[in-house]
Every structure is written in structure tokens, then in C-alpha cells.
């Protein structure tokens, strides 16, 4: 049964919008760049400042803060009577890429904090709930400093051992554990129990919503991804006297591979996205033939069969590039994430919450990975998008219209209230009327 449509109180909507904009501005000051974006790498001092702000917001709203072994921050808001109530969780991440936008990840964290604040105010006003709420900031979603990405959420859910996650090192050799300790966020608190339902809000990072003229996207499926860490090992030599026919140039092998990986996408137009976004060259000197080069290959598709074939082709292309340049090839790491559907009950709830708050939603895919994907198969999971202007993301110019940011908050607040009244059950929450 579809809930009766209603629109939020105008005064409350204005307060919510102002509060969200203020919080986003304060997060944006942590690691701000001259170009209007942020550089806030995981466990950097800028990340520490943003984490401090997260904790301040949790406590100001009447919540309690936990920090687990890998630095995940949980803001717990006690809404239900008694102990042991189900938990509704909502969040995203505060770490960023280098010279990144101010909304990627941060928007979802800010929305979760504002929802937690609103739910606590509703409880104090006399509303009754059957589930508690948790706002979360996941460690190292981006994978820009420490690899792999989605590290904090995957560790929380048992995909990595905490000791292994803490031992991951950045390109300078510093471990995640040491980096977190340096900013005071290598925690020891027990993580909260797995939630009855997990929700995440995010900027789209594409143009689907903008082109469709819709303010809200309800994600029904994720694209699959294959990530390959390839290492070419040649022979370091002088770029001058070293004879050309004897060179084993690792950078040349990487160049061959990069071009071929890009060309591979042309075989499946619109169905396969490929990239090489990271390259490490040693010794990285202008007059030395590179002896060792690492590259990070990514393949993404919404069809698992295409992704599997592309992965096989990528392996062959990497080997051919090494043979052509006379180098060795090592695959140092490989991960695969299949395309999966998000639970229908949660999708229906989010679409209903969009309608109840006066917004038209579009069912769509996510091409990018998000922490929500770690929860698939673990608990009911939902992901909501708001439009990205011109689809610009991982870029200082990333932006979303204030009205769209406010719309996403309204939808998430409505869905969270319903879930917390229904013990976290999305099927039951679909029948709940919007307050």
C-alpha cells in the first residue's frame, strides 16, 4: 500500500536546508583547496579535522560516539525504549581523492548527521520508535591513499581482518594503523551490531538525473568492477648510451598496456568503462630507463559476462605489452565485484519516501562503487542519488544545486523515520504514512 503523499512543513524544510548547507561548508573547510574543492586523504590531518567535526555533531545532537579498530566512526542515537533494539544505519565517507569535490561522500555523512539530529528532536517531542539510528563515517572508502577502496565498511562486515586492514601501506610506506594513530583515530570501541537496514545518500557522479530532469535517483543495481594491480619489471639503464635494442623499458610496457586497455572499451560502446588511473614509476628520473612500473587497471560493466570477457582480454593485453617491451609482468592484486540488484523492498520504500516529500524519483544504476555495496547480501540496503551538475566528480568543480541537496535530505529523513518506527523492516515501512 502506497503511503499518503504529504510535503514537509515549510519552516522545517527551510531549517533542514540551512543546517545541511552550514554543515557541508564546515566539512569543506577541512582540507579546502584554492580551487574550491578538498584534498582530504584518509588518515591525514585534514581527515582528522573532519572526523573531529563528525564527533562534535554527534554529541551536539545527543548521540554517543564509537570509533572501532580501523577508525570507522559511529554516531549512535538511542530512539527506542530499552536495550537491544534493532539499528537503522546511514552514512558514507569523509575521505577524498586529491583535488576532489566537496560533496563526494561528505554529502552522505552530512545527511546522516542531520537525520540523526532530527530523529532525536522528534523523540524529545514525544514520537515513539522501535529502532535506534546510527550515522557512520567509513574509513578509506576512496582508496586514494590506502588500497583497496571500501576498506572500512568491508572490515566492519567481516570482509577483511582488522589487523590486515591496519597493515595496509600507502605509497610512502606508512601503514593505515600508524596513520590513524597519528591523528588520534585508531579506535578500540566495539563496533555496533549489524543493522536491520542500511541507507546511503550520494551525489550521482554522472548525468542521468540531470538529463532526465529528476531530483532523486533510487539505485536498483550496481555495475560490476574488476580491478587489477599490474607490475612491469624491466632493467634500469641510462637513457643516453643504453642501446635501444637492449632496453627492457618498464614504462614502455605500461604505455602499451594503457593504450590497449583504453581501446578495449570501444568493443562494447556504453557497456564497458576502462581506465588506468594510477601509475608508479621507479626510479622516475628523466635520464633513466624505468626499471619498474606499477599500474592500476579498472574495468566496469553492467553485464557480468562482458566484465568476465574484458578481464580475460585485459590479462592477455598486459602480457602482450610486457612481451613487446621485453619486461616481466606480475599481477600484484586483483579484485572482482559482480553486478547485483539492490533489495526491492528498500527501493520501494525510497521511491515512496520521495513521492511523500514531493519529489519524483528515477530508478537507475550506479556505475561507481559505494560503501552501500558492501552491505549487499548482509542486510536490506538502499542507495539514493541526487544530481551532479554536468556529471563532474573527483574534481574541484563538483557541484549539486542546493534544492537537490535538500531534496535528498528530505527523502532520507522520511525513510529513516519510517524504518525506525517499524523496527528497521523496509517492507513494513513502505506502509507507513509520512509524518
VOTOR-824553 format. One record per residue (C-alpha): x, z, y; residue in one letter. Coordinates in steps of 0.02 Angstrom, whole numbers, padded with zeros to 5 digits, always signed. Last residue first. Layout:
BEGIN
XZYa
...
This chain:
BEGIN
+00233+00465+00605x
+00241+00305+00502x
+00117+00313+00358x
+00192+00349+00188x
+00152+00226+00050x
+00325+00148+00052x
+00399+00324+00042x
+00333+00345-00135x
+00430+00193-00194x
+00583+00246-00092x
+00593+00419-00175x
+00705+00531-00068x
+00599+00687-00089x
+00447+00605-00011x
+00456+00684+00163x
+00643+00647+00173x
+00611+00466+00123x
+00477+00441+00254x
+00584+00518+00391x
+00734+00413+00338x
+00635+00251+00342x
+00567+00286+00517x
+00738+00337+00585x
+00818+00184+00508x
+00690+00066+00586x
+00703+00147+00758x
+00893+00143+00752x
+00894-00042+00709x
+00776-00079+00853x
+00889+00017+00974x
+01038-00091+00927x
+00929-00245+00947x
+00872-00193+01121x
+01053-00155+01169x
+01105-00335+01125x
+01244-00344+00996x
+01428-00377+01032x
+01596-00424+00954x
+01714-00489+01089x
+01859-00379+01028x
+01859-00475+00863x
+01826-00424+00683x
+01654-00497+00725x
+01576-00640+00824x
+01413-00703+00748x
+01364-00783+00912x
+01292-00614+00965x
+01280-00509+00807x
+01101-00472+00756x
+01046-00308+00675x
+01067-00282+00488x
+00989-00156+00369x
+01059-00106+00198x
+00967-00008+00065x
+01018+00082-00094x
+00922+00167-00235x
+01055+00262-00335x
+01210+00227-00438x
+01183+00045-00489x
+01226-00012-00315x
+01307+00133-00222x
+01475+00049-00188x
+01378-00094-00106x
+01320+00025+00030x
+01501+00044+00083x
+01495-00134+00149x
+01563-00304+00094x
+01533-00458+00199x
+01423-00602+00141x
+01263-00501+00154x
+01106-00591+00100x
+00938-00602+00189x
+00757-00542+00201x
+00702-00558+00384x
+00616-00418+00478x
+00492-00423+00621x
+00494-00267+00730x
+00352-00158+00792x
+00407+00011+00725x
+00286+00003+00579x
+00340-00175+00539x
+00523-00125+00528x
+00478+00028+00424x
+00381-00084+00305x
+00530-00201+00288x
+00641-00050+00255x
+00523+00020+00123x
+00504-00149+00038x
+00693-00170+00028x
+00708+00006-00043x
+00582-00033-00180x
+00666-00200-00217x
+00835-00124-00259x
+00981-00228-00192x
+01022-00384-00293x
+01198-00413-00356x
+01338-00539-00331x
+01490-00481-00426x
+01639-00387-00353x
+01809-00433-00425x
+01977-00352-00395x
+02154-00417-00423x
+02324-00342-00389x
+02508-00380-00398x
+02489-00556-00466x
+02672-00607-00482x
+02741-00781-00450x
+02921-00840-00464x
+02991-00972-00348x
+03042-01155-00362x
+02937-01215-00216x
+02828-01330-00322x
+02821-01204-00465x
+02763-01065-00349x
+02629-01176-00271x
+02570-01232-00443x
+02553-01051-00499x
+02451-01006-00345x
+02342-01159-00368x
+02310-01117-00551x
+02257-00940-00511x
+02148-01004-00370x
+02064-01126-00490x
+02018-00986-00609x
+01950-00882-00465x
+01851-01030-00400x
+01772-01053-00571x
+01721-00870-00577x
+01656-00874-00399x
+01553-01029-00433x
+01476-00949-00586x
+01442-00788-00490x
+01341-00878-00357x
+01331-00800-00184x
+01514-00840-00155x
+01670-00758-00085x
+01856-00790-00119x
+01993-00686-00039x
+02181-00707-00055x
+02305-00578+00010x
+02483-00643+00025x
+02652-00565-00014x
+02814-00657+00022x
+02989-00625-00046x
+03157-00711-00023x
+03119-00795+00142x
+03253-00917+00196x
+03346-00828+00336x
+03375-00892+00512x
+03214-00837+00596x
+03208-00671+00505x
+03059-00605+00408x
+03162-00519+00271x
+03041-00524+00189x
+02871-00596+00236x
+02705-00505+00224x
+02548-00612+00239x
+02369-00559+00263x
+02208-00657+00292x
+02217-00791+00159x
+02040-00857+00156x
+01902-00934+00054x
+01713-00949+00075x
+01613-01035-00062x
+01432-01090-00059x
+01422-01173+00112x
+01515-01326+00051x
+01572-01303-00130x
+01722-01420-00153x
+01773-01396+00028x
+01812-01213-00011x
+01963-01269-00114x
+02046-01339+00042x
+02077-01164+00109x
+02157-01106-00053x
+02264-01264-00055x
+02331-01236+00121x
+02371-01054+00089x
+02455-01093-00078x
+02573-01224-00007x
+02618-01106+00135x
+02649-00962+00014x
+02768-01069-00087x
+02858-01117+00074x
+02872-00934+00120x
+02952-00895-00048x
+03087-01025-00020x
+03191-01057-00175x
+03320-01169-00094x
+03438-01274-00197x
+03377-01445-00140x
+03388-01394+00042x
+03569-01338+00037x
+03595-01171+00125x
+03710-01206+00271x
+03581-01171+00405x
+03430-01073+00343x
+03544-00945+00259x
+03476-00881+00094x
+03357-00758+00012x
+03305-00819-00160x
+03125-00836-00218x
+02988-00711-00258x
+02806-00756-00221x
+02686-00608-00229x
+02497-00628-00246x
+02364-00496-00208x
+02198-00571-00264x
+02024-00526-00204x
+01868-00596-00286x
+01702-00573-00197x
+01517-00584-00240x
+01388-00610-00106x
+01267-00467-00083x
+01079-00471-00109x
+00917-00412-00030x
+00979-00362+00142x
+00840-00321+00264x
+00880-00405+00430x
+00806-00344+00593x
+00794-00419+00767x
+00732-00591+00713x
+00756-00751+00814x
+00801-00851+00658x
+00964-00917+00734x
+01012-00742+00793x
+00967-00667+00626x
+01073-00791+00527x
+01221-00792+00648x
+01350-00684+00559x
+01432-00513+00573x
+01261-00433+00539x
+01289-00269+00632x
+01266-00125+00513x
+01140+00006+00459x
+01162+00096+00294x
+01042+00186+00177x
+01074+00288+00018x
+00936+00363-00089x
+00924+00513-00206x
+01099+00556-00151x
+01249+00601-00258x
+01291+00783-00235x
+01386+00840-00080x
+01576+00829-00084x
+01664+00993-00114x
+01773+01040+00035x
+01962+01019+00024x
+01998+00900+00165x
+02144+00792+00213x
+02079+00769+00390x
+02203+00859+00502x
+02279+00706+00585x
+02445+00719+00492x
+02357+00773+00333x
+02259+00610+00331x
+02419+00509+00349x
+02506+00609+00212x
+02362+00582+00091x
+02346+00398+00135x
+02528+00375+00091x
+02656+00310+00214x
+02765+00166+00153x
+02766+00063+00312x
+02648-00068+00238x
+02522+00069+00195x
+02527+00174+00038x
+02395+00226-00089x
+02435+00399-00158x
+02280+00482-00086x
+02170+00357-00179x
+02260+00391-00342x
+02245+00579-00322x
+02060+00563-00279x
+02027+00465-00439x
+01946+00299-00404x
+01774+00227-00445x
+01699+00400-00461x
+01563+00387-00329x
+01658+00482-00195x
+01811+00377-00234x
+01713+00215-00208x
+01646+00279-00042x
+01819+00323+00021x
+01909+00167-00038x
+01787+00034+00021x
+01941-00075+00051x
+02088-00075-00068x
+02210-00059+00016x
+02269+00052+00158x
+02294-00008+00337x
+02161-00142+00357x
+02062-00091+00202x
+01905-00091+00307x
+01810+00050+00223x
+01955+00171+00241x
+01867+00340+00239x
+01677+00347+00243x
+01586+00431+00387x
+01426+00511+00324x
+01259+00574+00390x
+01167+00681+00261x
+00983+00725+00255x
+00887+00855+00154x
+00734+00815+00050x
+00554+00879+00037x
+00519+00888+00223x
+00398+00982+00334x
+00370+00948+00518x
+00356+01102+00630x
+00443+01056+00793x
+00606+01129+00725x
+00594+01005+00582x
+00566+00860+00702x
+00718+00912+00804x
+00821+00917+00645x
+00758+00745+00597x
+00803+00675+00767x
+00982+00743+00760x
+01006+00672+00586x
+00939+00503+00643x
+01059+00504+00792x
+01205+00543+00677x
+01155+00407+00554x
+01137+00280+00695x
+01310+00324+00762x
+01386+00302+00588x
+01301+00133+00565x
+01355+00073+00737x
+01535+00128+00705x
+01549+00017+00552x
+01577-00139+00655x
+01516-00093+00829x
+01668-00083+00944x
+01745-00247+00891x
+01920-00263+00821x
+02094-00282+00895x
+02168-00220+00729x
+02031-00187+00599x
+01925-00033+00611x
+01899+00143+00543x
+01737+00231+00590x
+01636+00197+00431x
+01455+00188+00371x
+01315+00312+00356x
+01151+00370+00280x
+01115+00492+00139x
+00948+00562+00080x
+00978+00718-00024x
+00863+00800-00152x
+00829+00987-00125x
+00939+01112-00216x
+00908+01265-00109x
+00752+01320-00017x
+00640+01235+00109x
+00687+01057+00154x
+00773+00999+00314x
+00953+01058+00298x
+01062+00930+00389x
+01231+00895+00311x
+01362+00796+00406x
+01482+00728+00275x
+01656+00667+00322x
+01759+00573+00191x
+01939+00629+00209x
+02003+00591+00034x
+01989+00771-00028x
+01818+00801+00049x
+01772+00850+00226x
+01610+00947+00248x
+01518+00976+00411x
+01361+01078+00442x
+01212+01021+00543x
+01126+01092+00697x
+01131+00936+00805x
+01281+00999+00904x
+01372+01033+00740x
+01352+00855+00678x
+01396+00782+00847x
+01556+00883+00861x
+01607+00832+00686x
+01586+00648+00725x
+01682+00669+00888x
+01830+00744+00793x
+01823+00598+00671x
+01834+00477+00818x
+01988+00569+00883x
+02067+00567+00710x
+02036+00381+00695x
+02128+00358+00859x
+02272+00464+00792x
+02280+00351+00639x
+02201+00399+00473x
+02117+00229+00450x
+02157+00106+00588x
+02065+00121+00752x
+02104-00030+00859x
+01955-00049+00972x
+01868-00181+01078x
+01851-00212+01264x
+02002-00325+01286x
+02112-00184+01353x
+02092-00093+01185x
+02000+00070+01152x
+02068+00177+01008x
+01938+00314+01028x
+01847+00265+01189x
+01727+00160+01084x
+01663+00319+00998x
+01611+00386+01168x
+01525+00224+01215x
+01433+00218+01049x
+01371+00395+01077x
+01307+00354+01250x
+01220+00196+01191x
+01136+00291+01049x
+01076+00431+01162x
+01006+00309+01289x
+00912+00212+01155x
+00843+00369+01074x
+00785+00438+01242x
+00699+00274+01285x
+00615+00269+01114x
+00558+00449+01136x
+00479+00408+01303x
+00394+00253+01236x
+00322+00343+01084x
+00364+00238+00932x
+00250+00095+00880x
+00123+00104+00741x
+00078-00003+00592x
-00022+00076+00453x
+00080+00085+00296x
+00072-00052+00167x
+00000+00000+00000x
